[in-house]
Amino acid sequence: MRGLTPDYEMKTPKNIKEALQILSTNSGEWQLFAGGTDLMVSYEAGKLTHKKFLNINALHELKGFVVNDQEILIGGGCTFTQIKNHPIIQQEFPLLVNSAEATGAIAIQNRATIGGNIANMSPAADTPPVLIAYNADLILLSSKGYRIVNYTQFHKGYKRADLRADEIIMAIKIHRHQGISHSYYRKVGTRAAQSISKVCLAGVACVFRGQNIEWIQIGLGSVAPIPMQAIQTEHFLNEKDLTHENIQQARNILMDEIHPIDDIRSEAKYRKTVAGNLLTEFLESLKK
Ligand SMILES: Cc1cc2nc3c(=O)[nH]c(=O)nc-3n(C[C@H](O)[C@H](O)[C@H](O)COP(=O)(O)OP(=O)(O)OC[C@H]3O[C@@H](n4cnc5c(N)ncnc54)[C@H](O)[C@@H]3O)c2cc1C
């Protein structure tokens, strides 16, 4: 049942310093509120865990992009519309454009932030597999300073992650010039828009002459309790030739490595088969 508005409090800090100060003095009492697209669904369902919200949606410190020769930093408060329209992202990180476009529909993309997508910790979210593929780092800020966590190490279990209640996801850092020759993204859902994925696979690779995989990195959504890196499949594929046998074996390894569940959107068996099909499609595309 829907929550009652007067039961809740919303505070809008003037700047990030004030936000961090409030979070540090009342650790755990205040919950961050960015675009609100996940939180408002919980509100409607009467499932909010907190009564006090810190509105960080207007904080300019979380909004921009910083680009230098080595990396791009995407502010945790950037929306998916801002991300998909950024020229460097369009040129160098097309999978982020793909995942932004696959998120909800235009109205959601205008409002939903990448920091909120990460902090919501859904195993079915569309951008986390891309952050795994690009080996992104998270910059987490608290009143004590900042720390950097590699995104592949961030999730610790279903809806548990290496993120303290007094921390804000300040930015996502991705290295440029990774030597990627091929990239692939596919979300399988019930519809093209406004659907939660049944399976999502994002992958990048460096391939020599359409024949030999120098290295490969693969992220998946909706196939485990957390957004998952296909480590065993990657280990098998690194430095392998793109033969029919190797592609078949990689498919089998991936299907053993993932642990999807039956739920209202799909069945575990279907998800395994689809994940195998997506990997095959990705690997076949590396020959071109
Ligand atoms: C109709 C609809 C369709 C949707 N479709 C998709 C979809 O296709 N794919 C998909 O992945 N998601 C989808 N979503 C979910 C949602 O839009 C995304 O997860 C979105 O990115 C959440 O961002 P937000 O800014 O709205 O987060 P909020 O709702 O404001 O917050 C979500 C969580 O993140 C925390 N948080 C927010 N910002 C930060 C920060 N900077 N640092 C630390 N913690 C933070 C909040 O405290 C909260 O726990 C959909 C939602 C709706 C309502």
The ligand as an ORCA input file, in Angstrom:
! r2SCAN-3c Opt
* xyz 0 1
  C       8.972      2.877    -15.334
  C      10.370      2.497    -14.924
  C      11.179      1.835    -15.825
  C      12.485      1.493    -15.469
  N      13.228      0.822    -16.380
  C      14.508      0.464    -16.076
  C      15.301     -0.249    -17.023
  O      14.867     -0.553    -18.140
  N      16.568     -0.575    -16.653
  C      17.090     -0.254    -15.432
  O      18.244     -0.577    -15.151
  N      16.347      0.409    -14.511
  C      15.075      0.769    -14.796
  N      14.311      1.432    -13.873
  C      14.859      1.675    -12.535
  C      15.453      3.086    -12.307
  O      14.947      4.029    -13.238
  C      16.987      3.093    -12.371
  O      17.531      2.145    -11.483
  C      17.575      4.478    -12.091
  O      18.869      4.563    -12.632
  C      17.623      4.861    -10.612
  O      18.210      6.155    -10.517
  P      17.530      7.321     -9.645
  O      18.413      8.486     -9.752
  O      16.116      7.511    -10.038
  O      17.631      6.644     -8.206
  P      16.775      6.906     -6.878
  O      15.419      6.273     -7.010
  O      16.826      8.323     -6.486
  O      17.649      6.072     -5.845
  C      17.842      4.671     -5.986
  C      18.792      4.194     -4.895
  O      20.093      4.712     -5.101
  C      20.539      5.494     -3.978
  N      21.335      6.569     -4.589
  C      20.937      7.431     -5.570
  N      21.964      8.195     -5.978
  C      23.038      7.814     -5.243
  C      24.424      8.220     -5.210
  N      24.925      9.160     -6.041
  N      25.245      7.617     -4.319
  C      24.787      6.646     -3.492
  N      23.506      6.210     -3.484
  C      22.650      6.784     -4.354
  C      19.274      5.899     -3.267
  O      19.502      6.157     -1.913
  C      18.407      4.658     -3.498
  O      18.775      3.656     -2.600
  C      13.000      1.808    -14.185
  C      12.172      2.494    -13.278
  C      10.887      2.849    -13.628
  C      10.014      3.575    -12.643
*
